[in-house]
Amino acid sequence: MLEQGTITIHTENIFPIIKKSLYTDHEIFLRELVSNAVDAIQKLKMVSFAGEFTGELGEPEIKIAIDKDRKTLSISDNGIGMTAEEVKKYINQVAFSSAEEFIQKYKANADQQIIGHFGLGFYSSFMVAQKVEIDTLSYQQGASAVHWSCDGSPVFQLEDSPTTERGTTITLTLQDEEVEYLEPMRIRQLVKTYCDFMPVAIQLDGETINRQKAPWKESPQNLTKEDYLEFYRYLYPFQEEPLLWVHLNTDYPFILNGILYFPKLKPDVDTTKGQIKLFCNQVFVSDHCEEVIPKFLLPLRGVIDSTDIPLNVSRSSLTNDRTVRRIADYIAKKVGDRLKELYRENRDEYIRCWQDVGTFVKFGSLNDDKFKKQVEDILIYRTTANLTPAAPETPQPDIPAVEVQSQEGDVWQEVTPSQTPGEAPTLLSTHYTTLKDYLERNQDRQENRVFYCTDEVTQATYVELHKKQGLEVLFMDSFIDSHFISFLEQEHPNVKFSRVDSDLDKTLLDQDKAGDIVDPKTNKTRSEQIKELFQKALNKPKLNIRTEALKSDDPQGTPPAMVLLPEVLRRLREMNALMQQQNVEFPEEHTLVVNTAHPLIQNLVQLSQGSIIQGEGQSPTGDLANLMCQHIYDLALMAQKGFDAEGMKSFVERSNQVLTRLTER
């Protein structure tokens, strides 16, 4: 025996503390030991390059061996090895003094998760082993092999080792409750999780079980589109293909590599939790790195790898770290650069991705001034305008228009070149514009006013009304747009944003009052008669009824009535509902605009005037007129809100009554 001694640490028997304090993450022992083995191999390469080692390096490899009978698990490398003095220094002193320091830090931050518990190193093996042995032979000329062993107490033994191969083997005799690590499938799973991209082959039962190559460490020029997609499928199996990706690669003022993907956003995506995997030197650390990624980019997926992110600190400390903040700024800038590049070079692809990517861009603009300035010129909005596509900056080959047969088999429809035959038309068949172009295009007609729509289905009537009068409407129908419109108003204080159902622009109204004839019997205009008719039939004191003639070449194609919600009032209610975490209730105080130019309304006036009073003072035609007023109001309401159960029941009953009365005539 060369030596027997006591490990020089200050904590009274640190091993029970290691086992107790770090037990929840005990599986990371394998990551730590394999990482040490990779370091040993890389150190040998360094001394070889420096000319301090002239022997054969051999093929670098790490071997994992399992002996179920002896309950041992061993990790071997053919790296630099250690002498007896180095074992005493790095194992007995440095490792365990570091262990004590780490434990104290961990205990002090027990309520805060420490990212990945990275840096546990060699002593993490005592979380699962009742005995740890080291057999090592240094690369140095004439060095002797050394065997070190410790049974989980501060006492160690150092003696000669029979090993004849350069490198180090760590052998763990596992505790009875840790025998799961004697199962090859469990080891494979851990290697895949933590060590899959380590740059050294890891072998188990004579088979290499890790990928070794890390795509994010490659030059983007060396990777194809399929390489990026294959890597995404590996990281996130059974997911839809990503929209686009950003390759990160810098070594100043910090080291950072990575690949970030824009996924298709799903309604159930939790935008507060990241899915980007954090690595350090190709070693997996954590599934989440919310502290390193700007909040608006949390739904991104992929990998970031940096040795400059401090991992032995609590998460709260990490968010305040200067380097981490600079890394977050760098990531945001690179994402912005990638989006601008795509916008310039492939506008169709940019538009295809916009429905999902736009949420990131808008959220980023709301939360990051630097990012906002970077992307403000590439914010686009779907529009009702029939725009002629801009000529591409680089010549593109002519693509013939394609016609496909519809499912009915008797109609042929034209599809855009970007659409695959047999598929439904995509958003590329619509048009997109920037706000700047919208304002310039409509300056003469709309001045600095933007008409927008938040729900294409329920507001379809209002949108169509604007379109027919040549007013361009922008679709702002993502969940973030209610906040984004207020942001745009702050950025453009001279621009007024009006939802299509907030009021009727004068362009939509027929201002010619000559046709509004005064009835000599009542001395009231037709508009006044219509207003009184609806007031009496609806009997809603808080309802503001207006009569207007909607301009149209085909009055039958306009709505007989519309419900308007004033912009300021509606936004105030939405804000209050958001602050109180309640649903937005439909206000009792709203406006019903009755379209006096619609044939139905004109016929309704004649119907009410032709009444013959019977019985108790209500004529059958007058009763029908009241029912029809209710029905017209219901139809107008349906464009603004869905009915509850009672409201729908009443609507169906009134509809049936109206139809019954009409068929009796």
Salt bridges, closest charged atoms under 4 A:
GLU3 OE1 - LYS88 NZ 3.06
ASP25 OD2 - HIS117 ND1 2.98
GLU27 OE1 - ARG186 NH2 2.91
GLU32 OE2 - ARG31 NH2 2.86
GLU61 OE2 - LYS63 NZ 3.51
GLU85 OE2 - LYS88 NZ 3.01
GLU133 OE1 - HIS147 NE2 3.26
ASP135 OD1 - HIS147 ND1 2.95
ASP176 OD1 - LYS71 NZ 2.14
GLU178 OE1 - HIS26 NE2 3.48
GLU180 OE1 - ARG186 NE 2.66
GLU183 OE1 - LYS68 NZ 3.34
GLU207 OE1 - ARG188 NH2 2.87
GLU226 OE2 - ARG233 NH1 2.66
GLU230 OE1 - ARG211 NH2 3.34
GLU240 OE2 - LYS266 NZ 2.25
GLU241 OE2 - ARG233 NH2 2.82
ASP287 OD1 - LYS277 NZ 2.81
GLU290 OE2 - HIS288 ND1 3.90
GLU291 OE1 - ARG315 NH1 2.94
ASP337 OD2 - LYS333 NZ 2.94
GLU341 OE1 - ARG338 NH1 3.37
GLU349 OE2 - ARG352 NH2 2.48
ASP369 OD1 - LYS372 NZ 3.93
GLU456 OE1 - ARG382 NH2 2.87
GLU464 OE1 - LYS467 NZ 3.96
GLU472 OE2 - ARG441 NH2 2.72
ASP477 OD2 - ARG382 NH2 3.32
ASP481 OD1 - LYS362 NZ 2.78
GLU489 OE1 - ARG571 NH1 2.46
GLU491 OE2 - LYS372 NZ 3.38
ASP501 OD1 - ARG499 NE 2.74
ASP503 OD1 - ARG546 NH1 3.35
ASP505 OD1 - ARG449 NH1 2.81
GLU532 OE2 - LYS524 NZ 2.56
GLU548 OE2 - ARG546 NH2 3.25
GLU567 OE1 - ARG570 NH1 3.30
GLU567 OE2 - ARG571 NH2 2.86
GLU574 OE2 - ARG570 NE 3.28
GLU588 OE1 - LYS542 NZ 3.57
ASP623 OD2 - ARG661 NH2 2.68
ASP634 OD2 - ARG654 NH2 2.64
